[in-house]
Amino acid sequence: GDPVAMKAARWSCGTCGIVNKATVSVCAGCGTKGEIDTGQWKCPGCSRDCNTPTCPGCQYRKPLDKEGIPQIFEGVRCVFTGIIPRSIPHWSEWKEWQEAEQRGASPLNEITMDMTHLIYKEGFERSDKVRKSQKMGNVKVVCSEWYYQSVSLGVRLDEDPYNLTLPQKKLVAASVQGTTKDLTDAYVDQLNNIATKATSGGAAKLATRPS
C-alpha cells in the first residue's frame, strides 16, 4: 500500500464516504485513490470529523493553520461576490476564503440573517447579493479593497471609507506598497495610526494553538 497511508489510523473516501483501513491507498468501495492527512479536524461546514484535506461529506477544504496569525476578522461573518468562481467544487478552496477564515472570519457562501459583511468586487455594485445585503440594513457592504488592505496591513480597517452606501470624500495620497490611489480622509487617518496601534499591543489578537 501507499506508505503515506500507513501514517493515518484510517481515511475517509471523498467520493463515497466509506472509511478505509490505513494499510490501503485505494477505496474499497469505489476504487478512488485516497487523500491521506494525519491531522484530525472538524469540518466548519457540516461538523464532521475528518482526516483528509477535503471533507468527504460536504467538500469543505481543511482550513489553514491559525497559529500566530492576527485574528483581525474575528466576529466577521462575510459573503464574497464577484471574487470566488462558482465553478469550483467548494468556495473554501479559494484564496480569499481561506485567508479570511485563517484570520478569524466565518466566510459564508450564501446570504444569511446573521451575516455582518458583504465583500464585493468592483463592477458588482448592482449584483443581487449587494442589493439584498443593502436591504437588510445591518450588513456592511464593502468593496474588496477593504479586505485586501486589511490583510496586507494585518489590521482590520474601518469599513466606512469602503462602504458602498456611504458618501466618500476623495483625495490623492500615497498608499501602501508604494502606489498612489484615491483614498478617503478616514482611510488616510487609519494609515497614519497603524504604526502606533501595532506597537500598543492591542491592534490584533493572535491565534494560539489550543492546549
Contacts in CASP RR format, 6 or more apart in sequence:
PFRMAT RR
TARGET T0000
AUTHOR 0000-0000-0000
METHOD contacts of the structure
MODEL  1
GDPVAMKAARWSCGTCGIVNKATVSVCAGCGTKGEIDTGQWKCPGCSRDC
NTPTCPGCQYRKPLDKEGIPQIFEGVRCVFTGIIPRSIPHWSEWKEWQEA
EQRGASPLNEITMDMTHLIYKEGFERSDKVRKSQKMGNVKVVCSEWYYQS
VSLGVRLDEDPYNLTLPQKKLVAASVQGTTKDLTDAYVDQLNNIATKATS
GGAAKLATRPS
1 23 0 8 1.000
1 24 0 8 1.000
1 25 0 8 1.000
2 24 0 8 1.000
2 25 0 8 1.000
2 34 0 8 1.000
2 36 0 8 1.000
4 25 0 8 1.000
4 36 0 8 1.000
5 11 0 8 1.000
5 22 0 8 1.000
5 23 0 8 1.000
5 24 0 8 1.000
5 25 0 8 1.000
5 34 0 8 1.000
5 36 0 8 1.000
6 22 0 8 1.000
6 23 0 8 1.000
7 22 0 8 1.000
7 36 0 8 1.000
7 38 0 8 1.000
8 22 0 8 1.000
8 36 0 8 1.000
8 37 0 8 1.000
8 38 0 8 1.000
8 39 0 8 1.000
8 51 0 8 1.000
9 22 0 8 1.000
9 51 0 8 1.000
10 19 0 8 1.000
10 20 0 8 1.000
10 21 0 8 1.000
10 22 0 8 1.000
10 51 0 8 1.000
11 19 0 8 1.000
11 20 0 8 1.000
11 22 0 8 1.000
11 34 0 8 1.000
11 35 0 8 1.000
11 36 0 8 1.000
11 37 0 8 1.000
11 51 0 8 1.000
11 52 0 8 1.000
12 18 0 8 1.000
12 19 0 8 1.000
12 20 0 8 1.000
12 50 0 8 1.000
12 51 0 8 1.000
12 52 0 8 1.000
12 56 0 8 1.000
13 19 0 8 1.000
13 20 0 8 1.000
13 27 0 8 1.000
13 29 0 8 1.000
13 30 0 8 1.000
13 32 0 8 1.000
13 34 0 8 1.000
13 56 0 8 1.000
14 32 0 8 1.000
14 34 0 8 1.000
14 35 0 8 1.000
14 52 0 8 1.000
14 54 0 8 1.000
14 56 0 8 1.000
14 57 0 8 1.000
15 27 0 8 1.000
15 30 0 8 1.000
15 32 0 8 1.000
15 56 0 8 1.000
16 27 0 8 1.000
16 29 0 8 1.000
16 30 0 8 1.000
16 32 0 8 1.000
17 56 0 8 1.000
17 57 0 8 1.000
18 27 0 8 1.000
18 28 0 8 1.000
18 29 0 8 1.000
18 30 0 8 1.000
20 27 0 8 1.000
20 28 0 8 1.000
20 34 0 8 1.000
25 33 0 8 1.000
25 34 0 8 1.000
25 36 0 8 1.000
26 32 0 8 1.000
26 33 0 8 1.000
26 34 0 8 1.000
27 33 0 8 1.000
27 34 0 8 1.000
34 52 0 8 1.000
35 52 0 8 1.000
35 53 0 8 1.000
35 54 0 8 1.000
36 52 0 8 1.000
37 50 0 8 1.000
37 51 0 8 1.000
37 52 0 8 1.000
37 53 0 8 1.000
37 62 0 8 1.000
38 51 0 8 1.000
39 51 0 8 1.000
40 49 0 8 1.000
40 50 0 8 1.000
40 51 0 8 1.000
41 49 0 8 1.000
41 50 0 8 1.000
41 51 0 8 1.000
41 62 0 8 1.000
41 63 0 8 1.000
42 48 0 8 1.000
42 49 0 8 1.000
42 50 0 8 1.000
43 49 0 8 1.000
43 50 0 8 1.000
43 55 0 8 1.000
43 57 0 8 1.000
43 58 0 8 1.000
43 60 0 8 1.000
44 60 0 8 1.000
44 63 0 8 1.000
44 92 0 8 1.000
44 101 0 8 1.000
44 106 0 8 1.000
45 55 0 8 1.000
45 58 0 8 1.000
45 60 0 8 1.000
46 55 0 8 1.000
46 57 0 8 1.000
46 58 0 8 1.000
46 60 0 8 1.000
48 55 0 8 1.000
48 56 0 8 1.000
48 57 0 8 1.000
48 58 0 8 1.000
50 56 0 8 1.000
50 62 0 8 1.000
52 62 0 8 1.000
53 61 0 8 1.000
53 62 0 8 1.000
54 60 0 8 1.000
54 61 0 8 1.000
54 62 0 8 1.000
54 90 0 8 1.000
55 61 0 8 1.000
55 62 0 8 1.000
58 90 0 8 1.000
59 89 0 8 1.000
59 90 0 8 1.000
60 90 0 8 1.000
60 92 0 8 1.000
61 90 0 8 1.000
61 92 0 8 1.000
61 93 0 8 1.000
61 98 0 8 1.000
63 92 0 8 1.000
63 98 0 8 1.000
63 101 0 8 1.000
63 102 0 8 1.000
64 98 0 8 1.000
64 99 0 8 1.000
64 101 0 8 1.000
64 102 0 8 1.000
65 102 0 8 1.000
66 102 0 8 1.000
66 103 0 8 1.000
66 104 0 8 1.000
66 207 0 8 1.000
67 207 0 8 1.000
67 208 0 8 1.000
67 209 0 8 1.000
68 206 0 8 1.000
68 207 0 8 1.000
68 208 0 8 1.000
69 102 0 8 1.000
69 103 0 8 1.000
69 206 0 8 1.000
69 207 0 8 1.000
70 103 0 8 1.000
70 154 0 8 1.000
70 155 0 8 1.000
70 203 0 8 1.000
70 204 0 8 1.000
70 205 0 8 1.000
70 206 0 8 1.000
70 207 0 8 1.000
71 103 0 8 1.000
71 104 0 8 1.000
71 204 0 8 1.000
71 205 0 8 1.000
71 206 0 8 1.000
71 207 0 8 1.000
72 103 0 8 1.000
72 104 0 8 1.000
72 150 0 8 1.000
72 151 0 8 1.000
72 154 0 8 1.000
72 155 0 8 1.000
72 156 0 8 1.000
72 204 0 8 1.000
73 100 0 8 1.000
73 103 0 8 1.000
73 104 0 8 1.000
73 105 0 8 1.000
73 150 0 8 1.000
73 156 0 8 1.000
74 103 0 8 1.000
74 104 0 8 1.000
74 105 0 8 1.000
74 205 0 8 1.000
75 104 0 8 1.000
75 105 0 8 1.000
75 106 0 8 1.000
75 116 0 8 1.000
76 100 0 8 1.000
76 104 0 8 1.000
76 105 0 8 1.000
76 106 0 8 1.000
76 116 0 8 1.000
76 117 0 8 1.000
76 156 0 8 1.000
77 105 0 8 1.000
77 106 0 8 1.000
77 108 0 8 1.000
77 112 0 8 1.000
77 114 0 8 1.000
77 115 0 8 1.000
77 116 0 8 1.000
77 117 0 8 1.000
78 100 0 8 1.000
78 105 0 8 1.000
78 106 0 8 1.000
78 107 0 8 1.000
78 108 0 8 1.000
78 115 0 8 1.000
78 116 0 8 1.000
78 117 0 8 1.000
78 118 0 8 1.000
78 119 0 8 1.000
79 107 0 8 1.000
79 108 0 8 1.000
79 109 0 8 1.000
79 110 0 8 1.000
79 111 0 8 1.000
79 112 0 8 1.000
79 115 0 8 1.000
79 117 0 8 1.000
79 118 0 8 1.000
79 119 0 8 1.000
79 129 0 8 1.000
79 133 0 8 1.000
80 91 0 8 1.000
80 96 0 8 1.000
80 97 0 8 1.000
80 107 0 8 1.000
80 119 0 8 1.000
80 120 0 8 1.000
81 118 0 8 1.000
81 119 0 8 1.000
81 120 0 8 1.000
81 121 0 8 1.000
81 124 0 8 1.000
81 127 0 8 1.000
81 129 0 8 1.000
81 130 0 8 1.000
82 120 0 8 1.000
82 121 0 8 1.000
82 124 0 8 1.000
82 127 0 8 1.000
83 94 0 8 1.000
83 96 0 8 1.000
83 119 0 8 1.000
83 120 0 8 1.000
83 121 0 8 1.000
83 144 0 8 1.000
84 91 0 8 1.000
84 94 0 8 1.000
84 96 0 8 1.000
84 97 0 8 1.000
85 94 0 8 1.000
88 94 0 8 1.000
91 97 0 8 1.000
91 107 0 8 1.000
91 109 0 8 1.000
92 98 0 8 1.000
92 101 0 8 1.000
92 107 0 8 1.000
96 147 0 8 1.000
97 107 0 8 1.000
99 151 0 8 1.000
100 107 0 8 1.000
100 147 0 8 1.000
101 107 0 8 1.000
103 151 0 8 1.000
104 207 0 8 1.000
108 115 0 8 1.000
111 118 0 8 1.000
111 129 0 8 1.000
111 132 0 8 1.000
111 133 0 8 1.000
111 136 0 8 1.000
113 136 0 8 1.000
115 133 0 8 1.000
115 139 0 8 1.000
116 138 0 8 1.000
116 139 0 8 1.000
116 140 0 8 1.000
117 139 0 8 1.000
117 140 0 8 1.000
117 141 0 8 1.000
117 142 0 8 1.000
117 159 0 8 1.000
118 129 0 8 1.000
118 130 0 8 1.000
118 133 0 8 1.000
118 139 0 8 1.000
118 140 0 8 1.000
118 141 0 8 1.000
118 142 0 8 1.000
119 142 0 8 1.000
119 143 0 8 1.000
119 144 0 8 1.000
119 146 0 8 1.000
119 147 0 8 1.000
120 127 0 8 1.000
120 129 0 8 1.000
120 130 0 8 1.000
120 141 0 8 1.000
120 142 0 8 1.000
120 143 0 8 1.000
120 144 0 8 1.000
120 164 0 8 1.000
121 143 0 8 1.000
121 144 0 8 1.000
122 143 0 8 1.000
122 144 0 8 1.000
124 130 0 8 1.000
125 164 0 8 1.000
130 141 0 8 1.000
130 164 0 8 1.000
133 139 0 8 1.000
133 141 0 8 1.000
134 141 0 8 1.000
134 164 0 8 1.000
134 165 0 8 1.000
140 159 0 8 1.000
140 163 0 8 1.000
141 163 0 8 1.000
141 164 0 8 1.000
141 165 0 8 1.000
142 159 0 8 1.000
142 162 0 8 1.000
142 163 0 8 1.000
142 164 0 8 1.000
143 162 0 8 1.000
143 164 0 8 1.000
145 162 0 8 1.000
146 157 0 8 1.000
146 159 0 8 1.000
146 161 0 8 1.000
146 162 0 8 1.000
149 157 0 8 1.000
149 176 0 8 1.000
150 156 0 8 1.000
150 157 0 8 1.000
152 176 0 8 1.000
152 177 0 8 1.000
153 176 0 8 1.000
153 191 0 8 1.000
153 194 0 8 1.000
154 203 0 8 1.000
154 204 0 8 1.000
155 190 0 8 1.000
155 194 0 8 1.000
155 197 0 8 1.000
155 198 0 8 1.000
155 203 0 8 1.000
155 204 0 8 1.000
156 204 0 8 1.000
157 187 0 8 1.000
157 190 0 8 1.000
158 186 0 8 1.000
158 187 0 8 1.000
158 190 0 8 1.000
160 166 0 8 1.000
160 184 0 8 1.000
160 186 0 8 1.000
161 168 0 8 1.000
161 183 0 8 1.000
161 184 0 8 1.000
161 185 0 8 1.000
161 186 0 8 1.000
161 187 0 8 1.000
161 190 0 8 1.000
162 187 0 8 1.000
168 184 0 8 1.000
169 184 0 8 1.000
169 185 0 8 1.000
170 182 0 8 1.000
170 183 0 8 1.000
170 184 0 8 1.000
171 182 0 8 1.000
171 183 0 8 1.000
171 184 0 8 1.000
171 185 0 8 1.000
171 188 0 8 1.000
172 180 0 8 1.000
172 181 0 8 1.000
172 182 0 8 1.000
172 183 0 8 1.000
173 180 0 8 1.000
173 181 0 8 1.000
173 183 0 8 1.000
173 188 0 8 1.000
174 180 0 8 1.000
175 181 0 8 1.000
175 183 0 8 1.000
175 191 0 8 1.000
176 191 0 8 1.000
194 203 0 8 1.000
197 203 0 8 1.000
198 204 0 8 1.000
END
